[in-house]
Each structure stands twice: as C-alpha cells, then as structure tokens.
Amino acid sequence: GDAAAYVLDASALDDEALAAAAERFDRVRRATVERDQVAKSAAAGLLSGLPEPVQVALREDAELRASAQAMVAHPLFGFLMADKDFRERAQAAVREEAGLRALIQSFTTGRVEQVESREAWFDLLLDHKLVVAMFSAKWCGPCKLLKPIVAHLSQVPSLSRLKFVAVDGDELPTVTQEAGVSAYPTIKLYADCREQESVVGGDVQKLVRILETAAASGYSR
C-alpha cells in the first residue's frame, strides 16, 4: 500500500513537473515569436514615413535607395532589429540622410577596425581583453566571402564584448608572420594578448561557437 501510494505520488509530481516545463517552453516560444514579429515589422517599416528630405534623397540617389532596401531586407538586419537598443538607434538614425548613410555603412562594414600598423596591432591587443582578428588579403577569394559574415557577426549584440579587427597580410606582413598565419583567411581569437583559438578557411559554424563561448565566459579553456 505505501509503495503504491509513493509511486502514485511520484507520478503526480512528474506530471506536474512536465506540465510546468511545457508551460515555460510555451511562454518562451510565444515570446520568441512575438519578438521576431516585432523585429520583422520594424525592419520592413524602417523606410516608411521618413522626413521629406530623406525621402527626396532616396528618390534621387539610386545607389542610396538600393543600399537601404538591401539592408532592411537582409535576414541579419531583421535579427539585429530584435534588440531594442539597436532598433531604437536605427529608427533614430534614418530620420536624417547622414544618419541613414551611417547606418548603412555600419551594417556593411560592421564594427571591424582595420589595423594600420604593427604598433597599432600591439595597442589593440593590450587595450582589449578579447580580440577577434581576421587575417586576409585583397587577392584572396574566400576572404571576400568571409568578410561580410565577420562584419555582421561584429554587430550581434551578444558579441559586443569582443573587439573585431582586420589585418591585411600584404600591408602588414610582419604582423601576419608573427601571428603564425600561413593561409588566408585565418581568424584568431586573443584573450589577454594570448592566442586562444584559430579558424583557417570559412568554417563559420566553428567560428560562431568560439565567439559565443568567448563572449559568454570571457574565455576560459
């Protein structure tokens, strides 16, 4: 009798736990769907109802118009618009032509800083705890495919603690050699000036895993 009662009680607890878990999952799912809908709606409507000077600029400048339309249609832009701070900054930026152009430029290039010298390279490593460095060359075909992906990753809010930089191997051969780069593109993660991870080629999934781990933990192996 006691054993049977215990089994029945345990079963009831399991059912309650499952029901509670299902409810939590459903809440998260609904919140995610709602957030995605808000983001998509905000992205789609970003170029609507703009001040007249901005509308005139878009009508008269075909390149600006095409760039703006491509930006708001990009899946990553929709993802970024799910972040409230980014969404509010974007909505404020497009109220002026200069702000719209700056937003497009920022979305295209991300927050990737071009390293101009060996001294600047060392300064960046010293000034930032976590540095993501992309080593590439202008003649490198795969680099051209990877650059916009890195630019977009640099704008993901959850990766904001990472400093993204770009090193041109032809312009800074000494930096490239000292970093142990033997092929392009190569992306290296540095923590406290020490190399922690290296991704050679276009393994984007591996790169994303490394960046997410670094951003979440400050990087600890």
Disulfide bonds with the S-S distance in Angstrom:
Cys140-Cys143 2.33
